[in-house]
Amino acid sequence: MPLPFSRPASGRALLAAAVGALTVLSAAGCADFSDQDRAARAGTFSSVPDRGGMQQPPAPPPTSEEDEQTPPTGPCVDPNPAVIATCLATTSGVRPADPEGKTTYVAERTTGKIIISKRYGPQRVVATVPVDGGGDGGLIDFELSPTYLQDQLIYALISTGSDNRVVRIAPGDSIKPILTGIPKGATGNMGSISFASPTELRVATGNAGDPAAAANPGSLAGKLFTIDPNLDGPRPKVVASGLGSNVALCPDPTSGRLYVADSGPEGDRLQQVEPAGLRKLWSWADRPGITGCGVAEGIITVSMARAFRFDSLAAPTNASPSVGQPRTVDSKEDFGAVGRMTSFGPSLQIATINKSVPGAPAKSTNDIVSLFSPESPAENND
């Protein structure tokens, strides 16, 4: 079945074939690397219960059947049925806002806005945080509270004029610093955050343009660490060191394993987080420009903005710890320059960064696209 895009099908067909073939190669039974739940402690704004209490954030009203048949007109309406947000400023983090991926939360890196959107709109700003968007800094990434329906809290990794930091955003844009003093540079600020449990927020930081700092145990640059975001002045627990720039975390929602993509000293790379540190799964010496990664149905997909492509690899298992040769799909025709991504069920949401990548299609905007894998119910019902 073709993927649900209205543009020419060459890249889509290859991507469907790549993901489908790798799905056959991937196996179940991966070891669980997820962190154990701990008793939650009260935060400044609200208490956070255990992981089992995590609920789905509210989404805009679903698109009506009439909207599906007759899209509105205007400069910020894309007739492509997969596009659920468009005309955005430079994007960073993206999170699905409903289980079907028809709505999305997306961060604008340079404006500090977090926006919720559905296909054909409307778009609504749910939070704004002041940021320094110079270089590759700004609103670097965000996560919704595990109990967002109750407390409306958002956690974010941001750049200020003096540092990178983790903050908590309460209703009314009330901002509380959680962890400050993460090194900031002219480049190398892009990092990622992800909840392991309600009391463990994983933070991956760029090297701030200084590879030596990533190896320095006294610096939080180029590190993967965890903090309890409910505490005042939480103490980081370093899990791994030596990260480079454009760092993206990609947790596997099925196996619990955690992967990290970045651009290191010897090239772009994909690594697996293990108790002993990082294990390199694949590297790209030609530096195609890693910008994001996501895991769905046992497939790790890595976005390469500079090379305008996706690379898909079979997630390692106990029986097959290697990832094999990546399958490559051109993204320029269908998407342009691809950035951060996230999984929802067997599918991915992808943010494009066409306005900030040289050579991107001239007419492209920054969009959020829902990409359904060939194994998804939506595809099987077509």
C-alpha positions in Angstrom: 0.0 0.0 0.0 1.3 3.5 -0.7 2.0 5.9 2.1 -0.5 8.7 2.5 1.3 11.5 0.7 0.0 13.5 -2.3 3.4 14.1 -3.8 5.1 11.8 -6.3 5.5 8.3 -5.0 9.2 7.4 -5.8 10.6 8.3 -2.3 7.5 7.0 -0.6 7.6 3.7 -2.2 11.3 3.2 -1.3 10.6 4.2 2.3 7.7 1.8 2.5 9.9 -1.0 1.1 12.8 -0.2 3.4 10.6 -0.1 6.5 8.7 -3.2 5.4 11.9 -5.2 4.7 13.5 -4.2 8.0 10.4 -5.1 9.9 10.8 -8.6 8.6 14.4 -8.7 9.8 13.7 -7.3 13.3 12.7 -9.7 16.1 10.9 -9.4 19.4 12.3 -10.1 22.8 14.7 -7.2 23.3 16.0 -6.7 26.8 14.2 -4.0 28.8 16.5 -1.0 29.4 13.7 1.1 30.9 14.4 2.7 34.3 12.5 1.2 37.3 9.7 3.3 38.6 10.2 5.0 41.9 7.9 6.6 44.5 7.1 10.0 43.3 7.8 13.2 45.3 5.9 16.4 45.3 7.1 19.1 42.9 6.7 22.9 43.2 3.6 22.9 41.1 2.1 19.4 41.5 2.9 15.9 42.6 3.8 13.3 39.9 2.3 9.8 40.4 3.9 6.7 39.1 4.3 5.9 35.4 1.1 3.9 35.2 -0.8 7.2 35.8 0.5 8.8 32.6 -2.4 10.1 30.5 -2.8 11.4 27.0 -2.7 15.2 26.6 -5.8 16.9 25.2 -5.9 17.4 21.5 -7.8 19.8 19.2 -11.2 18.6 17.9 -10.8 15.9 15.2 -10.9 16.9 11.6 -14.5 16.5 10.3 -15.4 14.4 7.2 -16.2 17.6 5.4 -12.7 19.0 6.2 -11.2 15.8 4.7 -13.0 16.3 1.5 -12.8 20.1 1.1 -9.6 21.6 2.5 -9.7 25.3 3.2 -7.6 27.6 1.1 -4.8 29.9 2.1 -1.0 30.2 2.1 -0.7 28.0 5.2 -2.9 25.1 4.0 -1.1 22.0 2.5 -3.5 19.7 0.6 -1.2 16.8 1.5 -3.3 14.7 4.0 -0.2 13.8 5.9 0.7 17.4 6.8 -0.8 18.3 10.2 1.1 21.6 10.8 2.7 24.1 8.4 4.1 27.6 8.1 6.2 27.1 11.3 9.3 28.9 12.4 12.5 26.7 12.7 11.3 23.6 14.4 12.9 21.4 17.2 11.0 18.9 19.3 7.8 17.3 18.2 5.3 15.1 20.2 2.1 13.5 19.0 -1.0 14.9 20.7 -3.3 11.9 20.1 -2.8 8.2 19.6 -3.5 8.3 15.9 -1.0 11.1 15.2 -3.6 13.4 13.6 -2.6 16.3 15.9 0.8 17.4 17.2 2.7 19.5 19.7 5.7 21.1 18.1 8.4 23.5 19.4 9.7 26.5 17.4 13.3 26.7 18.3 13.9 30.4 17.6 10.6 31.8 19.0 10.3 29.7 22.1 6.8 28.7 21.3 5.2 25.3 21.8 2.2 24.9 19.5 -0.6 22.4 19.2 -2.0 21.8 15.7 -4.2 19.6 13.7 -4.6 19.1 9.9 -5.8 22.4 8.3 -5.5 24.1 11.7 -6.2 25.8 13.9 -2.8 26.3 15.6 -2.7 27.3 19.2 0.3 28.4 21.3 0.1 26.5 24.6 3.3 27.9 26.1 6.0 30.5 25.3 9.4 30.6 27.0 12.0 33.4 26.5 15.1 31.9 24.7 18.3 32.9 23.0 17.7 31.5 19.5 21.2 32.4 18.2 23.3 29.7 16.5 21.6 26.4 17.1 20.2 27.3 20.5 16.8 28.4 21.7 13.9 26.1 22.6 16.0 22.9 22.1 13.5 20.3 23.1 10.4 19.8 25.4 8.4 17.1 27.1 4.9 17.1 28.6 4.5 16.2 32.2 3.5 12.5 32.7 0.3 13.9 34.2 -0.2 16.8 31.9 -4.0 16.5 32.0 -3.9 17.3 35.7 -1.0 19.7 36.1 -0.5 21.2 32.6 3.3 21.2 33.2 5.8 21.2 30.4 9.5 20.6 30.7 12.0 22.2 28.3 15.7 22.3 27.4 16.4 25.9 26.4 19.2 28.4 25.8 19.5 31.7 27.6 22.0 34.4 27.1 24.5 32.7 29.4 23.8 29.0 29.5 21.6 26.0 28.5 19.2 24.8 31.1 16.2 22.7 32.0 13.0 24.6 33.0 9.5 23.8 34.0 6.7 25.8 32.4 3.4 26.1 34.4 0.1 27.5 33.2 0.4 31.2 32.4 4.0 30.7 31.2 5.3 30.7 34.8 8.8 29.4 34.3 10.9 27.7 37.0 14.6 26.8 36.4 15.2 23.1 37.3 18.8 22.7 36.3 21.0 25.6 35.2 24.7 26.0 34.1 24.8 23.6 31.2 27.5 24.9 28.9 26.4 26.9 25.9 28.4 27.6 22.8 28.1 29.3 19.4 27.3 25.8 18.1 26.7 22.4 19.6 23.7 23.3 21.8 21.1 20.9 20.3 20.2 18.2 22.8 17.2 16.2 23.8 15.1 15.3 26.8 12.8 12.3 27.5 11.1 10.9 30.6 12.3 7.5 31.7 9.8 7.6 34.6 7.9 10.4 36.5 11.0 10.9 38.7 13.7 10.5 36.0 14.1 12.9 33.2 16.8 12.0 30.7 18.8 14.9 29.4 21.2 14.7 26.5 23.4 17.7 25.9 25.5 18.9 23.0 29.2 19.5 23.4 28.7 23.3 23.1 31.3 23.3 20.3 34.1 21.9 22.6 34.8 18.2 22.1 37.1 18.2 25.1 34.3 19.3 27.4 32.3 16.2 26.4 35.0 14.1 27.9 35.5 16.3 31.0 33.6 14.8 34.0 33.4 18.2 35.5 31.3 19.6 32.6 27.7 18.8 31.7 28.4 19.4 28.0 28.3 16.3 25.8 26.6 14.2 28.4 23.6 12.0 28.9 22.4 12.2 32.5 19.2 11.9 34.5 17.6 14.2 37.0 14.5 14.1 39.2 12.7 17.1 37.9 10.4 17.3 41.0 13.3 18.3 43.3 14.8 21.7 43.9 18.4 21.7 42.7 18.4 18.1 41.4 21.8 16.4 41.2 22.6 15.0 37.7 23.5 11.3 37.4 25.7 11.0 34.4 24.9 7.9 32.3 27.3 8.5 29.4 29.9 11.0 28.1 31.4 12.0 24.8 28.4 13.2 22.9 28.9 15.6 20.0 26.4 18.0 18.4 22.8 17.7 17.2 22.1 15.1 19.9 18.8 13.3 19.6 17.4 10.7 22.0 15.2 8.0 20.5 13.6 5.6 23.1 12.0 2.4 21.8 8.5 2.4 23.3 8.2 -1.4 22.9 11.5 -2.7 24.2 12.4 0.2 26.5 15.9 0.5 25.0 17.3 3.9 24.4 19.3 5.1 21.4 21.1 8.4 20.8 22.1 9.9 17.5 24.6 12.7 17.2 27.5 14.1 15.2 30.7 13.1 16.9 34.4 13.7 16.3 34.8 11.1 13.6 31.4 11.5 11.9 27.7 11.1 12.5 26.6 8.1 14.5 23.9 6.0 16.1 24.6 4.5 19.5 22.8 2.4 22.0 22.7 3.3 25.7 23.8 0.4 27.9 24.5 0.2 31.6 28.3 0.4 30.8 27.9 3.5 28.6 27.4 3.9 24.8 27.7 1.1 22.2 28.2 2.3 18.6 25.7 0.7 16.2 26.5 2.6 13.0 28.5 5.6 11.9 28.6 7.8 8.8 32.0 9.3 8.2 30.7 11.5 5.4 28.6 13.5 7.9 25.2 13.5 6.2 23.8 15.8 8.9 22.0 13.8 11.6 19.1 15.8 13.0 16.7 13.3 14.6 15.7 9.7 15.1 12.7 7.6 16.0 11.9 4.0 16.7 8.7 2.2 15.5 7.9 -1.4 15.0 11.5 -2.5 15.7 12.9 0.0 13.1 15.3 2.8 14.0 14.8 5.7 11.5 17.5 8.4 11.4 16.9 11.8 9.6 19.8 13.4 7.7 19.0 17.0 6.9 22.1 17.9 4.9 21.9 14.8 2.7 18.0 15.1 2.4 17.4 11.5 3.4 16.3 8.9 5.9 18.3 5.9 6.9 16.5 2.9 8.5 18.1 0.2 10.6 16.7 -2.9 12.3 16.8 -2.4 16.0 19.3 -4.8 17.7 17.9 -7.7 19.7 19.5 -10.3 22.0 19.6 -12.7 19.1 20.9 -10.2 16.6 22.9 -7.4 18.3 24.0 -5.7 15.1 21.8 -3.4 13.0 22.9 -4.5 9.5 23.3 -2.3 6.5 21.1 0.9 6.6 18.4 1.2 4.0 18.4 4.8 2.6 15.5 6.8 1.2 15.7 10.2 -0.3 13.6 12.8 1.5 14.0 15.9 -0.7 11.1 15.3 -3.0 8.5 14.5 -0.4 9.8 16.3 2.7 12.8 18.4 2.0 15.2 18.7 4.9 14.0 16.4 7.7 14.6 17.2 11.4 13.4 15.9 14.7 10.9 13.0 14.8 8.9 10.9 17.3 7.0 7.7 17.2 3.4 7.0 17.9 2.5 3.3 17.7 3.8 1.8 14.5 4.3 5.3 12.9 6.4 8.5 13.0 5.8 12.2 13.1 8.5 14.2 11.4 9.4 17.8 11.6 11.0 19.5 8.6 13.5 22.3 8.8 13.5 23.6 5.2 13.9 27.3 6.1 17.3 26.7 7.8 19.0 24.2 5.6 20.8 25.4 2.4 19.6 23.6 -0.7 16.2 22.8 0.6 13.3 23.0 -1.9 12.7 26.7 -2.4 8.9 26.5 -1.9 9.0 24.3 1.1 7.8 25.4 4.5 8.5 24.0 7.9 5.9 21.3 8.4 5.0 18.4 10.7 4.2 15.2 8.8 2.6 12.0 10.0 4.2 9.0 8.3 2.3 5.8 8.6 4.3 2.6 8.2 3.0 -0.1 5.8 2.0 -2.3 8.7 -0.3 0.3 10.3 -4.1 -0.2 10.4 -4.5 2.9 8.3 -2.5 1.4 5.5 -4.1 -2.0 5.8 -7.6 -0.4 5.5 -6.8 1.5 2.3 
